[in-house]
Amino acid sequence: MGESKKFQISFDLLDDFLEGCQIIDFNQKYIYINNTACKQYGFSRDFVIGKSFSEVWPTDRASVLQTKVKDCLEKRNAHKFELSDGDSGCFEISIQAVKEGVAILSIDNTTHKAAKKRLRDSEDYSRQLFDESSIGLAVTNLKGQLLDINQAYANIIGYSIEEARKLTYWDITPKKYSQQENEQIKLLEQNGNYGPYEKEYIHKNGSLIPVRLQGNLIERHGEKLIWSSVQDISKSKQIEKALKESEDKFRKAFHTSPDSINITRVSDGKYLEINKGFENVIGYSKDEIIGKTSIELNIWKNPEDRKKLVSGLKERGFVSNLEAEFEAKDGSIIHGLMSANYIELNNEKVILSITRDITERKENELKIEESEKHFRTIFEQSVSGMILLSLDGKLLDVNVPYCEMLSYSADELKGNSVDDFTIPEDREIGNDIIKKMLSGEIQKAKFEKRYRTQKGKIIWVQVSSALLLDELGNPKYIVSQIEDITKQIEANKLLVASESKFKALVEQSLTGIYIFEKENFIYVNKRFCEIFGYNEDEIMSSMKPTDVISLEDRNRADENIKRRLEGEVQSVRYIAKGNHKNGELLWVEIHGTHIQIEDKAVITGTVLDITERKKNEEKIIKLNAELEQKVKERTTELESKMNEVERMNKLFVGRELRMKELKEKIKKLEMGSK
């Protein structure tokens, strides 16, 4: 559009601007004020027009404004600043030199300021939820540095919060998960979130803690961060976006307005003119917009919003404060507050439309709503009992698990003092906590006490309480999480009694009993110490399990330990040579079984001193060998004599046969001679 064809905005055109507009001539007298400015400052147009600036604005009310107006009139300097007035509110002021004198544009930011304050209050409230969450929460940068964590997260890895902030994500992640972690990082980069998935953390004591975690990529003050929630299996995410606000210096009301202003022709809906604010909000350049319609540019997120605008203009000739969503060139969604009027421009009927970008306000309102909704969701859906207490200990709100715990309905509990359901001897515990919170000595506490249910049953509970503050930092109420630990208390009592009986039995055993991990003993009884000649302190403080085994059998012992710890076998029984403290070798029969104690893989078993038995066995073997030798010698001797007897027998038998033959021959001779 050529310079000669550019239109001049008449004063009538300014009447319906969303921002206030005042024009002062070079004599510092009012020549114009629009409807918005009259509403903002409580002036009537008749009161203002023709009066001097000092008459309308006494020095004691707006000395800063008066000084800047004078500077603009004399030196033609533009000014932009914020003016707070206790009566009128908070305004964004833009003072520009115009040919008539000075134009003062004002935007009422009172509602915007209030929304920001509500957001700060909501963020303080969310911080308390972050700190008190039973789920581990952490914020890290992209290098893995732990920037912020809650106590639940610190408890998982065994460090204090201060210690953890000196660590990186990789310091607590075993190397074996490197590939898996890189895959999750890729998902994070591609999708903006990762998980949920399972892995292990390295605890401060060196043990591995199984965890389930998930997270999102967030942005805070322009920096990309990773928000993670971690659950120990042996929250919620916070996303802050910084929105770019484009503010230019303006020479005239139309072009200096930060709002999106456009003029479209009624006959065909094509854009005739737009201001810089329109370009900044929608993202299209002026050349891309002029001569086209909003439908062609497809800037309406919801077509129904456009129908409302058209319908309102046809019915009333104007539209005020219509909320609509627009799709910018880059695809982002803009929330706008629109006003539009029919006007005449160059003898042509056009639509003047002014749209204020309220995206930040809507997002702030949404964040506040989501924060409050998030707390309500946690409160109502928690599997633990949760209550809200007034500062004098009255129950303001209770959730279903709490009602079930005490066997009362919510109506029966609300309005009553929590002391009404507490065992009298334990009431002072909770009252002392409340006193310390109100005095500022503490802000949160965890303690145990007893309740009496409606059925008369006494139960033990663990109470985790936190003091919540209002927007001014004053105590507002107390939120508490209640866990029924009755079974745990009873189980602990039984466990203590059982452990006492077991310990007495073990200590009096005639068999050596032991428990050890891979590299160190956890427990040995008195008989174990006696077998090897060491005292308990020597064994527990400096000895490895295989130190009591002789060198020739140590490899076999190591192999048996390894097989059990790796799950190849459950139990092993074998005989080996042991080392007594005095250097003597002894024989021991060892039995060991792989078990789990508090999630630790250990081996427990017995040791029997069989040295005397082995000595007796050796004596028996020796006697058997001697006996066998004597039997062999006697057998050899008998065999020799038997051979001699047999030879003699053969001689005797031969002689008898010859005698018999001789007798028969003699007999025959005698008979022949007769």
Beta strands, then each sheet from edge to edge (+ up, - down):
strand 1: 20-25
strand 2: 30-33
strand 3: 79-85
strand 4: 89-98
strand 5: 101-108
strand 6: 136-141
strand 7: 146-149
strand 8: 193-202
strand 9: 208-220
strand 10: 223-232
strand 11: 260-265
strand 12: 271-274
strand 13: 318-327
strand 14: 333-345
strand 15: 348-357
strand 16: 385-389
strand 17: 395-398
strand 18: 444-452
strand 19: 458-469
strand 20: 475-484
strand 21: 512-516
strand 22: 521-524
strand 23: 571-579
strand 24: 585-597
strand 25: 600-609
sheet 1: 2+ 1- 5+ 4- 3+
sheet 2: 7+ 6- 10+ 9- 8+
sheet 3: 12+ 11- 15+ 14- 13+
sheet 4: 17+ 16- 20+ 19- 18+
sheet 5: 22+ 21- 25+ 24- 23+
end
